[in-house]
Amino acid sequence: MGAGPQNYPYQELEFAKDGSPVHHEQADAVRALADQVTDVVVISHGWNNDMDEARVLYRNLFASMDAVQQGGGVAVGDRSIGVVGVLWPSKRFADAELIPGGAAGIGDADPALPGDLRAMAGAFDAPDAEATLDRAATLADRLEGSPKAQREYADLLRSLVSADASEPADASDELFALDGSELLDRLQAAMLSLSLGAVPAAAGGAMGLGGVDGGGNGAAAGLGSALSHAWSTGRSLLNFVTYYEMKARAGRIGSGSVAPVLHTQVAGRATLHLVGHSFGARLVTAAADAVPGAKSVGSLSLLQAAFSHNSFAKEWQPGRPGGFRRMVDEHRVSGSTIITHTRNDKAVGIAYAIASSIADQATSGLGDADSPFGGLGSNGAQHTPEADGGQALQDVGASYHFAGGGIHNLLADRFVSGHSDVSNPQVANAVLQNILAAPRP
């Protein structure tokens, strides 16, 4: 047990990057917790968290939830809540030098890139990652003006990740299929479009770049920091491939590691609720998709989720459902799914603006709700008949109507200032009400 939430019974589940449990006895502790409470809330951090930062996020969110509960605005009745904190190895982008004024401009040399490439070997699962990144580092100073070096560099970085985890709604098809030189050209076009304000300021456009949310707790994308401080195309591809790797890892751990524990240790003992921030939202969604049986999850709360806004879509393009559409069609969640979203979330907005550019989408509307490539944390669920778009995240004291189930997009402009601002009382109030609205067995 770690130093997590102080106001609720708490256990941890920690996994290595291959999804194996770090402490086998933790699964038994989760079962014991489920036998003590009526509701088990499983929460996952996102990218850019070390274990201590993840625990701080958990403590702060559940301290806010306890304050809401103790304030009397939400009646808990005879329900009792226990918390399971998932810990998984996430990795931030390679942004070794974040000193304003020391950045490489678009097309300029990036002297820190070779060292940062070599330092990222531990982020990838590929057994030859160290040798691959070492070779890529030798090409870094030849990327400008050498299509041959660009192609080899792109092929090296793409070899570190598997196309098996690709999702068309994230522009992964283009990431793997494009000629390496063209891919770098499109990345440079994305950087230029962002610098000129093709994306609204709230999503990381020209007026917003100085404050891009890339370095805070749980930030989904150091892409923001990369834009602010080192815009070289070689670094941008490293960052985007790392983004892809962490997104894929979150899904694998959610479906292959977390879901089996929840099925064997929590199901039938307590009502299960899943809460995720950033890529942790993808982790818990993958878990919900993998836990067998309809209505196996009581509620799902996705806080500034860093995956596609088309993930739950019935058809985001003709004949193409979202990657997690099965979860909706098979009614895995008996209560409601809530999704906080705001264009204040620069990290998610920038990531999907870059995906749009890789896919060669027109620069107008990059990453917005009408784009094929946008994030849940920016826009909420799109092309999803079950999703409503008329609610806003409310202040503490307001009541929601989540009892009917479905998917609720909560516009969070008033109370979520950036990607990592998810532990405040307003967010906690919505999560707590979603938990309590779920039907009990």
Helices and strands as residue ranges (DSSP letters): E 10-14, H 25-34, E 39-44, H 51-70, E 81-87, H 113-119, G 121-123, H 129-139, G 140-142, H 147-158, G 163-165, G 168-170, H 172-177, H 180-195, G 201-203, G 209-211, H 223-229, H 233-253, I 254-258, H 259-265, E 271-277, H 279-290, E 299-303, H 325-329, E 336-341, H 346-358, H 376-379, E 387-392, E 406-411, H 425-437
